[in-house]
Amino acid sequence: MGKGSLIIVGTGILTPAHLSQESISRIKGADVIHALVPDPLGLSTVSKLNNNVKNLGELYYDNDSAKNGNNRLESYNLMVEAIMCDVRDGLEVCAIFYGHPGVFVFPSHVAVQKAKDEGYEAIMLPAISAEDCLFADLGIDPGDIGCQAYEASQFVFYKHSINSSAAMILWQLGVVGDVTLTKLTPAENGVKMLQERLKQYYPADHLVTLYEASTLPIMPPRIEKVTLSQLDKAPIRTITTLFVPPLKDPILDLDFCKKWNIDTSHFH
Amino acid sequence: MSKQLIEFLTELNTNEKLRKNFKSDKEQTMKKYGVPQSDAQLVLDKNYDEIMKKLGCDYDISRNSVIEAFKIKK
């Protein structure tokens, strides 16, 4: 029995198209796979690469029973333990998550840290996230105007210094406002709270985009523009993301540029 | 949902020739691949919700993060 190790990979959003060569190689070489993959195309692809697959979906929080803990966080911890059990048994473990395994994925980060803390080799490989798809589908280059991103509930509950001269992406609208970690839909007033918070920074007629990446090769992405005032009427689904374009141009700091002899005559 | 449709969609992701054939003639390409008529019709009708449902897609389990506040308090 070898010394256990852990590698975390992501399927990307569209599997197998988004699966990297490096990830494929690591999946093939693992002793055991732990997969949390929401679509059968992804699961079928992974199973063809390595037939020793354990489905982490079976440990996902189930609102109808207490078998996987009392909330999502507890079920994520069960997943981490399932992964770590095989690592401790001396196996080369590959855990696979949807999208980028380190973006909006709690158990992957915890598993890597735990494995390292216990003296095992553990790494995470990058993959294509929904944000990557958004930039491509909406034709947004975050380098042009700057871009800030928040989880929707965090954006709602906390005071942030929002830069309305840059773009903003809000994630996980599908559970916005839920503090119980037991729901898979927005809280009763979740979208209303989001709307109110956004109106602190943007006018009611500001056009925002509801975005969902394509998850099947036959299907286009959802790109639906609505005004802020229409947001509470728009359908919000599990994978819906909100893109908020900048409201105004940034203000050039003339004093600073002058101090450092920056020629601003050609600046926009 | 048929195994052929899953195979077809998987292949469509990575096979450029199949993608081009599908783009020029969706119906014939699916027929040639062996996708059953009922499944092919859903694709032709662009009935994506039904396709996802029949495929067994469960994007609820793609929600795997919690914000910092919950990590501390729970």
Interface residues (C-beta under 8 A of the other chain):
Chain A: L14 T15 P16 A17 L36 P38 D39 P40 L41 S44 T45 G57 Y60 N71 R72 L73 E74 Y76 F97 Y98 G99 F104 V105 F106 P107 S108 E151 S153 Q154 F157 Q172 G174 V175 V179 L181 L184 T215 L216 P217 I218 M219 R237 T238 I239
Chain B: I6 E7 L9 T10 L12 N13 T14 R19 F22 V43 K46 Y48 I51 M52 L55 G56 C57 D58 Y59 D60 I61 S62 R63 N64 S65 V66 I67 E68 A69 F70 K71 K74
